[in-house]
Amino acid sequence: MGSTVIFQLKKCLMTALPVINQGSSVAPVLPYATHILCYRGFYSNRGWRRPSKGNTIQANVHGGLKNSTIRQRTVELRGEVTDGRGKNYIPQQNASIPKSVFAAGTAKKTAEMLKRKAGSSSEEDQRPAELARRMNRGDGKLSPPDKPLSVEEWKKLKESLGSPARFDIQMLSALLHNAAELDIAKSLLTFAATESGTLSYELLLRYLTLCVNGNHDTEVFDVYDIMRVSFPSLDTGACSLFIRSFSRTARWKEALSIVHYLKKVVTPSPGNYGHIIAAAMLNGDLITAWALYDELMAKGLNPQQGTWACLFKRVCTEEVATMSLSQQQERLLGILLYLRNNQVYPQRSLASSIKTWFESIPGQHWRGTWSSASPKGMCKSCGTELESIQLTAEEYQELRERVMTDIIQGQDVFNKTTPEELDRFKAFVRRKPAFDVVVDGLNVANVNNNRSKLSETLLAVVSELKLQGLTILVLGRKHMLRPSRSWDKHNMKLIQEKAHCFFTDNISEDDPFLLYATLHSGNHCRFVSRDLMRDHKACLPDEATRRLFFKWQRGHQLVVHSRVSVGRRVQFQSIPSYDTIVQTTGDTWHIPYDDTDVRSSYEVPQKWLCLTKIH
C-alpha cells in the first residue's frame, strides 16, 4: 500500500507546475525532497521524541517578508530610620506580614484573592482570550487521530466532518496543539499533496513548527531545502524556527546566514541571537558568540536570561588564542554590571550559572550560597551590610529636580488640577515646617472599604503617626469637610488638631501634591499611600531617573495594613533598609534573584545569591 501511495504522490507532484498564489492557500509544487518528508519512517516503528507541550512561538504566515498578503495566524510558539534631625521614625509595623507591596509575587496573590472574593471561577471568566484563540485556530472544532491515516482514511474523516474549508490547516493546527506524533502529520501531508497536488506555505509552516518543537532536526533540514527552493522568500516565523533548530545541530553556522537574511528586512529578535550565541559557546567559538552579543546590545535589544546563562555556563577553561580567561572574566563581570545598572533580576537558573562560574574561576576561591537579607540589611550568609535604600544627597537632589520639572510642572498635571490651586498649595507648604510624613487622606481612609468608617480610619492612622512625635501633613478633598455618614465632623476636627491639612478641589488628583510636599520636605520625609505611582514614574524622561524614583519610593512609602480597628495600634508594611540590586564590595557579590515568574515590574525579589571570596 505504501508504494502505491508514493507512486500516486510522485505523479501528482511531477506533473504539476510550480505556481505561487499568495491570494490563496495554493503553494508551489514541491520538489522530490517532499517524498522524503512525507514518507521517511511513515510506517516504521515510531521512536520519535514526543514534542514538549507548552513550547510554542507565534508566526505570521505568508509568502515572504515583502509584499505579503497572507496573514493566517499559526500556533503560538513562544526598620528603623533616623530622619537626620535626631528623630527615630518608627511607625508600628506588622511583624506577621514580612512582604510589602513591592515584594515579588504580591501583585499576583492580590489578584487571586480579589478573584476569589468576586467568585469568578468559571473557565470562560478565567481564560476568555485562550478559549477564543483556540476556537479561531480550529482546536476546539477538530479532534486529531491518534495514529497515521491512509489517504483514503483522511478523505473519509474529512467527509464525516462535512468537508470543512481549510481542513488540512485546521487539522495540523490541532495536531500542534496536542503535540501529536510526527508520523500522523506526515500522513496528513501525504493526503493534502495527493488531494490538491500542492502543499501550501501555511501547511508547511505548521509542520515545521511541529518538527522544531519535537527536536526532529533532520526533518527540519528537509523542510528548509523544500521551502528555500519553492518560495521566493521566507517569513520571520519560519526564519526563527530554522534558526532555533539549526543552532542545536552541527549545522549551527548556517543559522548565521539566516540571521543575515533577516537583517535585510527586520531586526532579529533576542531569541534569534540567543540561539546562535548558545551554539557558538557550545562549539567553543567565543569570538562569534561575543560578537553576536555585542550586536544584540548595540541594537538596543534586551538579552534573554538563557543567553546570559549560556555565556556563564560554557566558559572555556583553557587559554585560547582568540580570548584569554581574563578577557572572558571581564566580559562576564560586565554582564553583572549591566544587571545592576538596569535593575534586572536573574531567574534561579541564571543565578545558578553565575554561582557555578564564580566557583570555577582558576586561581580564585569563591564560595556561593543561597541567602536572604535580615531586616537590618545584613546578608544572613556572610554578614555583609547591603547597600542602603536611602538616596545619597546627590541622587536625591537629581530626583527632586526631575520630579518637580516632569511631574509637578508637567502639562499632564493641569489635567488633574489648576495652576492656581497648585500655586496655592506651594505657598501653603512654604509656610509650614518641613513635614516628617505626608498622608494621602482619601487613599488611606478607604483601607477598610467600609463607607461608614472613612474618617474613623483616617483618624486612627494620623493618631498612630502623632504618637511617633512626627510632623504630619494630611492631603484631602474639600468634600471631606462636609459632615456626612462617611466623614464624621468630630473625627475630622481631631485630624486637623493632630496634623496640618490641605483640602484640594474635589476634581483634583492628590498625587502631584503628595509628591511635591514629600520631596520639598527633604530626604527624611515619608508618605502614606497604597498608590504605587506607576503613572507618575512613567512621566520621567529616562530609565535612570525612573530607577531613582523607584528606589526612593520603596524607601519612603508607608502602606497601611488592610485591617484598621478602633482601639488597636495601626500597622504598616515593612520598609527595607537596603536596596535590592546587584552589588559588590570586591570580595563579595550579592545578587537578588527570582525563582518564580510572578514578579511584576515594580516588585523586587526576596532571595539572594551570596558570593564570597575566601582568602
C-alpha positions as CSV (number, residue, x, y, z in Angstrom):
1,M,0.0,0.0,0.0
2,G,2.8,2.4,0.9
3,S,4.5,2.0,-2.5
4,T,1.2,2.7,-4.3
5,V,0.7,5.9,-2.3
6,I,4.2,7.1,-3.1
7,F,3.7,6.5,-6.8
8,Q,0.5,8.5,-6.8
9,L,2.2,11.3,-4.9
10,K,5.1,11.4,-7.3
11,K,2.7,11.5,-10.2
12,C,0.8,14.5,-8.7
13,L,4.0,16.4,-7.8
14,M,5.9,15.8,-11.1
15,T,3.0,16.7,-13.4
16,A,2.1,20.0,-11.7
17,L,3.8,23.3,-12.4
18,P,5.4,25.5,-9.7
19,V,2.9,28.2,-9.0
20,I,2.8,30.7,-6.2
21,N,-0.6,32.1,-5.5
22,Q,-0.3,34.4,-2.5
23,G,-4.0,35.1,-2.5
24,S,-5.0,31.6,-1.7
25,S,-3.8,28.5,0.2
26,V,-2.2,27.1,-3.0
27,A,1.5,26.8,-2.9
28,P,4.1,25.8,-5.5
29,V,4.5,22.1,-6.3
30,L,7.3,20.8,-4.2
31,P,10.5,19.0,-5.4
32,Y,11.4,15.4,-4.9
33,A,12.5,16.1,-1.3
34,T,8.8,16.3,-0.5
35,H,8.6,12.5,-0.9
36,I,11.3,12.1,1.8
37,L,9.5,14.5,4.0
38,C,6.1,12.6,3.7
39,Y,7.4,9.1,3.8
40,R,10.6,8.8,5.9
41,G,9.6,6.4,8.6
42,F,5.9,6.6,7.7
43,Y,5.1,3.0,8.6
44,S,8.3,2.3,10.6
45,N,8.5,1.9,14.3
46,R,7.9,5.3,15.7
47,G,10.6,6.1,18.2
48,W,10.4,9.9,17.9
49,R,10.7,12.1,21.0
50,R,7.3,13.5,21.9
51,P,7.1,17.2,21.5
52,S,7.2,19.3,24.6
53,K,3.8,20.8,25.4
54,G,4.0,24.5,26.0
55,N,7.0,25.3,23.8
56,T,5.4,27.5,21.2
57,I,6.1,30.5,19.0
58,Q,3.8,32.8,17.1
59,A,4.5,33.4,13.5
60,N,2.9,35.4,10.7
61,V,2.3,33.1,7.8
62,H,2.7,34.5,4.3
63,G,4.6,34.1,1.2
64,G,7.6,36.1,2.2
65,L,8.8,39.1,4.2
66,K,7.9,41.6,1.4
67,N,4.5,42.3,-0.1
68,S,2.8,39.6,1.8
69,T,-0.9,39.2,1.7
70,I,-1.5,36.0,3.5
71,R,-1.8,36.8,7.3
72,Q,-3.1,33.5,8.6
73,R,-2.3,33.1,12.3
74,T,-0.4,29.9,13.3
75,V,0.0,28.3,16.7
76,E,1.9,30.3,19.2
77,L,5.4,29.1,19.9
78,R,7.0,31.1,22.1
79,G,13.1,49.2,60.3
80,E,14.3,51.7,61.8
81,V,15.2,55.0,60.2
82,T,16.8,58.2,61.6
83,D,15.4,61.3,60.0
84,G,18.7,63.2,60.1
85,R,17.4,65.6,62.7
86,G,17.6,63.2,65.7
87,K,14.1,61.7,65.4
88,N,13.7,58.0,65.1
89,Y,10.9,57.4,62.6
90,I,9.5,54.1,63.7
91,P,5.8,53.6,62.6
92,Q,4.3,50.4,64.0
93,Q,5.0,47.7,61.6
94,N,3.3,44.3,61.2
95,A,5.7,41.6,62.1
96,S,3.3,38.9,60.8
97,I,3.5,40.3,57.2
98,P,7.1,40.1,56.1
99,K,6.3,41.1,52.5
100,S,5.4,44.6,51.2
101,V,3.5,45.7,48.1
102,F,6.9,45.7,46.4
103,A,7.7,42.0,47.2
104,A,7.8,39.5,44.4
105,G,4.5,37.7,44.0
106,T,2.4,40.2,45.9
107,A,0.5,41.5,42.9
108,K,-0.4,38.0,41.7
109,K,-1.5,37.0,45.2
110,T,-3.6,40.1,45.5
111,A,-5.2,39.5,42.1
112,E,-6.0,35.9,43.0
113,M,-7.5,37.0,46.3
114,L,-9.8,39.6,44.6
115,K,-10.8,37.0,42.1
116,R,-11.8,34.6,44.8
117,K,-13.8,37.3,46.6
118,A,-15.6,38.1,43.3
119,G,-16.4,34.4,43.0
120,S,-15.2,34.2,39.4
121,S,-14.2,30.6,38.9
122,S,-15.5,29.6,35.5
123,E,-13.2,28.8,32.6
124,E,-14.9,31.4,30.5
125,D,-14.1,34.1,33.1
126,Q,-10.5,32.9,33.7
127,R,-9.4,32.2,30.2
128,P,-11.5,34.1,27.6
129,A,-8.6,35.0,25.4
130,E,-7.2,31.5,25.4
131,L,-10.6,29.9,24.5
132,A,-11.1,32.4,21.7
133,R,-7.7,31.8,20.3
134,R,-8.2,28.0,20.3
135,M,-11.5,28.3,18.6
136,N,-10.1,30.6,16.0
137,R,-7.4,28.2,15.0
138,G,-9.7,25.2,15.0
139,D,-8.5,23.4,18.1
140,G,-12.0,23.5,19.5
141,K,-13.5,22.1,16.3
142,L,-11.3,19.2,15.1
143,S,-10.0,16.2,17.1
144,P,-6.9,14.7,15.5
145,P,-6.5,10.9,15.2
146,D,-4.1,9.1,17.4
147,K,-2.3,7.2,14.6
148,P,-1.2,7.9,11.0
149,L,-4.1,7.5,8.4
150,S,-4.0,6.5,4.8
151,V,-5.1,8.9,2.1
152,E,-8.5,7.2,1.9
153,E,-8.9,7.3,5.7
154,W,-8.2,11.0,5.8
155,K,-10.7,11.5,3.0
156,K,-13.4,9.7,4.9
157,L,-12.6,11.7,8.1
158,K,-12.8,15.0,6.2
159,E,-16.2,14.0,4.6
160,S,-17.5,12.9,8.0
161,L,-16.9,16.4,9.3
162,G,-18.7,18.0,6.4
163,S,-15.6,18.7,4.3
164,P,-14.7,21.9,6.1
165,A,-12.7,24.5,4.3
166,R,-9.0,24.5,5.0
167,F,-9.3,21.1,6.6
168,D,-5.6,20.3,6.3
169,I,-4.7,23.7,8.0
170,Q,-7.1,23.2,10.9
171,M,-6.2,19.6,11.4
172,L,-2.4,20.3,11.5
173,S,-3.1,23.1,14.0
174,A,-5.0,20.6,16.1
175,L,-2.0,18.2,15.8
176,L,0.3,21.0,17.0
177,H,-2.0,21.8,20.0
178,N,-2.0,18.2,21.0
179,A,1.7,17.7,20.4
180,A,0.9,14.7,18.2
181,E,3.3,12.1,16.8
182,L,5.2,13.3,13.7
183,D,4.1,10.4,11.6
184,I,0.4,11.5,11.9
185,A,1.4,14.9,10.5
186,K,3.3,13.2,7.7
187,S,0.3,11.2,6.7
188,L,-1.7,14.4,6.7
189,L,0.8,16.0,4.3
190,T,0.5,13.0,2.0
191,F,-3.2,13.4,1.9
192,A,-3.0,17.1,1.3
193,A,-0.5,16.7,-1.6
194,T,-2.5,13.9,-3.1
195,E,-5.8,15.8,-2.9
196,S,-4.6,19.1,-4.3
197,G,-1.2,18.4,-5.9
198,T,0.4,21.0,-3.7
199,L,1.5,21.7,-0.1
200,S,0.7,25.3,0.9
201,Y,3.2,27.6,2.7
202,E,0.8,27.7,5.7
203,L,0.7,23.9,6.0
204,L,4.5,23.6,5.7
205,L,5.0,26.2,8.4
206,R,2.8,24.4,10.8
207,Y,4.6,21.1,10.0
208,L,7.9,22.9,10.5
209,T,6.7,24.1,14.0
210,L,5.8,20.6,14.9
211,C,9.2,19.3,13.8
212,V,11.1,22.1,15.8
213,N,9.0,21.6,18.9
214,G,9.8,17.9,18.8
215,N,13.5,18.3,18.1
216,H,13.2,16.5,14.8
217,D,16.0,18.4,13.3
218,T,16.7,16.1,10.3
219,E,13.1,16.7,9.2
220,V,13.7,20.4,9.6
221,F,16.6,20.2,7.2
222,D,14.3,18.7,4.6
223,V,11.7,21.4,5.1
224,Y,14.4,24.0,4.8
225,D,15.5,22.7,1.5
226,I,12.0,22.5,0.2
227,M,10.9,26.0,1.3
228,R,14.1,27.7,0.2
229,V,13.7,26.3,-3.4
230,S,9.9,26.6,-3.6
231,F,9.3,30.1,-2.2
232,P,10.9,33.4,-3.2
233,S,11.3,34.4,0.5
234,L,10.6,33.2,4.0
235,D,8.7,35.0,6.7
236,T,10.1,35.9,10.1
237,G,8.3,33.0,11.8
238,A,9.9,30.4,9.5
239,C,13.3,32.0,9.9
240,S,13.1,32.0,13.7
241,L,12.2,28.3,13.6
242,F,15.0,27.4,11.3
243,I,17.5,29.4,13.5
244,R,16.3,27.6,16.6
245,S,16.6,24.1,15.0
246,F,19.9,24.7,13.1
247,S,21.6,26.2,16.2
248,R,21.3,22.9,18.2
249,T,23.0,20.9,15.4
250,A,26.4,20.5,13.7
251,R,25.0,22.9,11.0
252,W,24.7,25.7,13.5
253,K,26.8,28.1,11.4
254,E,24.1,28.0,8.7
255,A,21.8,29.9,11.2
256,L,24.2,32.8,10.8
257,S,23.2,33.2,7.1
258,I,19.5,33.1,8.1
259,V,20.1,35.9,10.6
260,H,21.9,37.9,7.9
261,Y,18.9,37.3,5.6
262,L,16.5,38.6,8.3
263,K,18.6,41.7,8.9
264,K,17.9,42.9,5.4
265,V,14.2,43.4,6.3
266,V,13.8,43.4,10.1
267,T,15.8,43.4,13.3
268,P,16.3,39.8,14.5
269,S,14.8,39.1,17.9
270,P,16.8,38.5,21.1
271,G,15.8,34.8,20.8
272,N,17.3,34.6,17.3
273,Y,20.6,35.9,18.6
274,G,20.4,33.9,21.8
275,H,20.1,30.5,19.9
276,I,23.2,31.2,17.8
277,I,25.2,32.6,20.8
278,A,24.4,29.4,22.7
279,A,25.5,27.3,19.7
280,A,28.8,29.3,19.3
281,M,29.6,28.9,23.0
282,L,28.8,25.2,22.9
283,N,31.2,24.8,20.0
284,G,34.0,26.9,21.5
285,D,33.6,29.8,19.1
286,L,33.9,32.6,21.7
287,I,34.6,35.3,19.1
288,T,31.4,34.7,17.2
289,A,29.4,34.4,20.4
290,W,30.6,37.7,21.9
291,A,30.4,39.5,18.5
292,L,26.7,38.5,18.3
293,Y,26.1,39.5,21.9
294,D,27.7,43.0,21.2
295,E,25.5,43.3,18.1
296,L,22.4,42.4,20.1
297,M,23.2,45.0,22.7
298,A,24.1,47.7,20.1
299,K,20.6,47.3,18.6
300,G,19.1,48.1,22.0
301,L,17.6,44.6,22.5
302,N,17.2,43.0,25.9
303,P,19.1,39.7,26.0
304,Q,17.1,36.6,27.2
305,Q,18.1,35.2,30.5
306,G,19.1,31.9,28.8
307,T,21.6,33.8,26.7
308,W,23.4,35.2,29.8
309,A,23.2,31.7,31.3
310,C,25.0,30.1,28.4
311,L,27.7,32.7,28.4
312,F,28.4,32.0,32.1
313,K,27.9,28.2,31.8
314,R,30.0,27.5,28.8
315,V,33.3,29.2,29.5
316,C,36.4,27.8,28.0
317,T,38.6,26.6,30.9
318,E,41.8,26.8,28.9
319,E,43.5,29.8,27.3
320,V,42.5,30.2,23.7
321,A,44.2,32.3,21.0
322,T,41.1,34.4,20.4
323,M,40.1,35.2,24.0
324,S,42.0,34.8,27.3
325,L,40.5,33.8,30.6
326,S,40.9,37.3,31.9
327,Q,39.1,38.7,28.9
328,Q,36.2,36.3,29.4
329,Q,36.1,37.2,33.1
330,E,36.0,40.9,32.2
331,R,33.1,40.3,29.8
332,L,31.1,38.3,32.3
333,L,31.6,40.9,35.1
334,G,30.3,43.4,32.5
335,I,27.0,41.4,32.4
336,L,26.7,41.7,36.1
337,L,27.2,45.4,35.9
338,Y,24.5,45.6,33.2
339,L,22.1,43.7,35.5
340,R,22.9,46.3,38.2
341,N,22.5,49.4,36.1
342,N,19.3,48.2,34.5
343,Q,17.8,46.7,37.7
344,V,17.4,43.3,36.0
345,Y,16.9,40.3,38.4
346,P,18.2,36.9,37.3
347,Q,16.0,33.8,37.5
348,R,17.2,30.9,39.6
349,S,18.6,29.1,36.6
350,L,20.8,32.1,35.6
351,A,21.8,32.7,39.2
352,S,22.9,29.0,39.4
353,S,25.1,29.5,36.3
354,I,26.7,32.6,37.8
355,K,27.3,30.7,41.1
356,T,29.0,27.8,39.2
357,W,31.2,30.2,37.2
358,F,32.4,32.1,40.2
359,E,33.3,28.9,42.0
360,S,35.3,27.6,38.9
361,I,37.4,30.7,38.3
362,P,41.0,29.4,38.1
363,G,43.3,30.8,40.9
364,Q,40.4,32.3,42.9
365,H,38.4,30.8,45.7
366,W,34.8,31.9,45.6
367,R,32.0,30.3,47.7
368,G,28.4,30.7,46.6
369,T,25.4,30.3,49.0
370,W,21.7,30.9,48.7
371,S,20.8,33.6,51.2
372,S,18.4,36.3,52.3
373,A,18.7,39.7,54.0
374,S,17.9,40.5,57.6
375,P,15.5,43.4,58.4
376,K,18.6,45.5,59.2
377,G,20.0,44.9,55.7
378,M,22.7,42.3,56.5
379,C,23.3,39.2,54.4
380,K,22.4,36.2,56.5
381,S,25.1,34.1,55.0
382,C,28.3,36.3,55.1
383,G,27.2,39.2,57.3
384,T,28.0,41.9,54.7
385,E,25.9,45.0,55.0
386,L,23.9,45.6,51.8
387,E,23.6,49.0,50.1
388,S,21.2,51.4,51.7
389,I,17.8,52.0,50.2
390,Q,18.2,55.7,51.0
391,L,19.4,58.0,48.2
392,T,22.6,59.9,48.5
393,A,22.3,63.7,48.7
394,E,23.3,64.0,45.0
395,E,20.8,61.3,43.9
396,Y,18.0,62.9,46.0
397,Q,18.7,66.4,44.5
398,E,18.7,64.9,41.0
399,L,15.4,63.1,41.5
400,R,13.8,66.1,43.2
401,E,14.6,68.4,40.3
402,R,13.3,65.8,37.7
403,V,10.1,65.2,39.6
404,M,9.5,68.9,40.1
405,T,10.1,69.5,36.4
406,D,8.5,66.5,34.7
407,I,5.7,65.6,37.1
408,I,4.8,68.6,39.2
409,Q,5.2,71.2,36.5
410,G,4.4,68.9,33.5
411,Q,1.5,69.7,31.3
412,D,-0.3,66.5,32.5
413,V,-0.7,67.8,36.0
414,F,-3.1,70.5,34.9
415,N,-5.5,67.9,33.5
416,K,-6.0,67.0,37.2
417,T,-5.8,70.4,38.9
418,T,-5.3,74.1,38.1
419,P,-2.2,76.3,38.1
420,E,-3.9,78.5,40.7
421,E,-4.6,75.6,43.1
422,L,-1.0,74.2,42.7
423,D,0.4,77.7,43.4
424,R,-1.8,78.0,46.5
425,F,-0.5,74.6,47.7
426,K,3.1,75.5,47.1
427,A,2.6,78.7,49.2
428,F,0.9,76.6,51.9
429,V,3.9,74.2,52.1
430,R,6.5,77.0,52.2
431,R,4.7,78.5,55.3
432,K,4.8,75.2,57.2
433,P,7.7,73.4,58.8
434,A,9.3,70.5,57.0
435,F,7.0,67.5,57.3
436,D,8.1,64.1,58.5
437,V,5.2,62.3,56.8
438,V,2.6,63.1,54.2
439,V,-0.7,61.2,54.2
440,D,-2.9,60.6,51.2
441,G,-6.1,61.1,53.2
442,L,-8.7,59.7,50.8
443,N,-6.5,56.7,49.8
444,V,-5.8,55.8,53.4
445,A,-9.4,56.3,54.6
446,N,-10.5,53.7,52.1
447,V,-8.3,50.9,53.5
448,N,-11.3,49.2,55.3
449,N,-13.7,49.5,52.4
450,N,-16.4,50.5,54.9
451,R,-18.0,53.8,53.8
452,S,-19.3,54.5,57.3
453,K,-15.7,54.4,58.8
454,L,-13.7,56.5,56.4
455,S,-13.0,59.4,58.9
456,E,-12.5,56.9,61.7
457,T,-9.9,55.0,59.7
458,L,-8.0,58.2,58.7
459,L,-8.1,59.4,62.3
460,A,-6.6,56.1,63.6
461,V,-3.7,56.4,61.1
462,V,-3.0,60.0,61.9
463,S,-3.1,59.3,65.6
464,E,-0.6,56.5,65.2
465,L,1.8,58.8,63.4
466,K,1.3,61.5,66.0
467,L,2.3,59.1,68.7
468,Q,5.7,58.9,67.0
469,G,6.2,62.7,67.5
470,L,6.1,63.4,63.8
471,T,5.1,66.5,61.9
472,I,2.2,65.3,59.7
473,L,0.5,66.7,56.6
474,V,-2.8,65.2,55.5
475,L,-4.0,65.8,52.0
476,G,-7.7,65.6,51.4
477,R,-10.6,66.7,49.3
478,K,-13.0,69.5,50.2
479,H,-16.0,67.2,50.3
480,M,-14.4,65.5,53.4
481,L,-15.1,68.7,55.4
482,R,-18.9,68.3,54.8
483,P,-20.4,66.3,57.7
484,S,-21.8,63.0,56.5
485,R,-22.1,59.4,57.4
486,S,-18.6,58.8,55.9
487,W,-17.0,61.9,57.2
488,D,-17.8,62.5,60.9
489,K,-17.4,66.1,61.9
490,H,-15.8,65.3,65.3
491,N,-13.3,62.9,63.7
492,M,-12.3,65.5,61.0
493,K,-11.8,68.1,63.7
494,L,-9.5,65.8,65.7
495,I,-7.5,65.1,62.5
496,Q,-7.0,68.8,61.9
497,E,-5.8,69.2,65.5
498,K,-3.2,66.5,65.1
499,A,-1.9,67.3,61.7
500,H,-1.5,70.1,59.1
501,C,-4.2,69.7,56.5
502,F,-4.7,70.8,52.9
503,F,-8.0,70.1,51.1
504,T,-8.0,70.3,47.3
505,D,-10.9,70.7,44.9
506,N,-12.9,67.6,44.5
507,I,-11.9,67.1,40.9
508,S,-8.1,67.3,41.7
509,E,-5.8,64.4,42.0
510,D,-3.8,64.1,45.2
511,D,-0.6,62.5,43.9
512,P,1.2,65.6,42.5
513,F,0.5,67.4,45.8
514,L,1.8,64.4,47.8
515,L,5.0,64.1,45.7
516,Y,5.6,67.9,46.0
517,A,5.2,68.1,49.7
518,T,7.2,64.9,50.4
519,L,10.2,65.9,48.2
520,H,10.1,69.5,49.3
521,S,10.4,68.5,53.0
522,G,13.6,66.6,52.5
523,N,15.0,63.1,52.2
524,H,13.8,62.1,55.6
525,C,10.1,62.6,54.7
526,R,7.9,59.6,54.1
527,F,4.4,59.3,52.6
528,V,1.5,57.1,53.4
529,S,-0.5,55.7,50.4
530,R,-1.4,52.4,48.7
531,D,-1.0,54.0,45.3
532,L,2.1,52.6,43.5
533,M,2.7,55.8,41.5
534,R,3.3,53.8,38.2
535,D,1.8,56.5,36.0
536,H,3.9,59.2,37.6
537,K,7.1,57.2,37.3
538,A,6.3,56.7,33.6
539,C,6.3,60.5,33.1
540,L,10.0,60.7,34.0
541,P,12.2,61.1,30.9
542,D,14.8,58.3,31.2
543,E,15.3,54.9,32.7
544,A,18.0,56.1,35.1
545,T,15.6,58.6,36.7
546,R,12.8,56.1,36.8
547,R,15.1,53.7,38.7
548,L,15.9,56.5,41.2
549,F,12.2,57.2,41.7
550,F,11.5,53.6,42.3
551,K,14.4,53.3,44.8
552,W,13.2,56.5,46.6
553,Q,9.6,55.2,46.6
554,R,10.5,51.8,48.2
555,G,12.5,53.6,50.9
556,H,9.8,56.2,51.7
557,Q,6.4,54.8,51.0
558,L,4.4,53.5,54.0
559,V,1.5,51.2,53.3
560,V,-1.2,50.7,55.9
561,H,-2.1,47.1,56.7
562,S,-5.6,46.3,55.4
563,R,-7.1,45.9,58.9
564,V,-7.5,49.1,60.9
565,S,-9.5,48.6,64.1
566,V,-10.6,51.1,66.8
567,G,-8.5,50.7,70.0
568,R,-5.7,48.8,68.2
569,R,-2.3,50.2,67.0
570,V,-2.2,50.8,63.3
571,Q,0.3,48.6,61.5
572,F,2.3,49.4,58.4
573,Q,4.1,47.1,56.0
574,S,7.8,46.9,56.5
575,I,10.1,49.2,54.7
576,P,13.5,47.6,53.9
577,S,16.7,49.4,55.0
578,Y,18.6,48.0,52.0
579,D,18.4,48.3,48.2
580,T,17.5,45.2,46.1
581,I,20.1,45.4,43.4
582,V,23.2,43.5,42.2
583,Q,26.1,44.8,44.3
584,T,29.7,44.1,45.1
585,T,32.4,45.1,47.6
586,G,35.2,43.5,45.6
587,D,35.5,40.4,47.8
588,T,31.7,39.8,47.8
589,W,28.9,39.9,45.3
590,H,25.2,39.9,46.2
591,I,22.7,39.2,43.5
592,P,19.0,39.3,44.1
593,Y,17.1,36.6,42.1
594,D,13.6,35.4,41.4
595,D,12.9,31.7,41.5
596,T,9.4,32.2,40.1
597,D,7.7,34.0,37.3
598,V,5.3,36.0,39.4
599,R,7.2,39.2,39.9
600,S,5.6,42.4,38.5
601,S,7.7,45.2,37.1
602,Y,7.6,47.2,40.4
603,E,8.3,44.2,42.6
604,V,11.7,43.0,43.9
605,P,13.0,39.6,44.8
606,Q,13.3,38.4,48.4
607,K,16.1,35.9,47.8
608,W,19.8,36.5,47.3
609,L,22.8,34.7,45.9
610,C,25.8,35.5,48.1
611,L,29.3,35.1,46.6
612,T,32.3,35.4,49.0
613,K,35.9,35.3,48.1
614,I,37.8,33.1,50.5
615,H,41.4,34.2,51.4
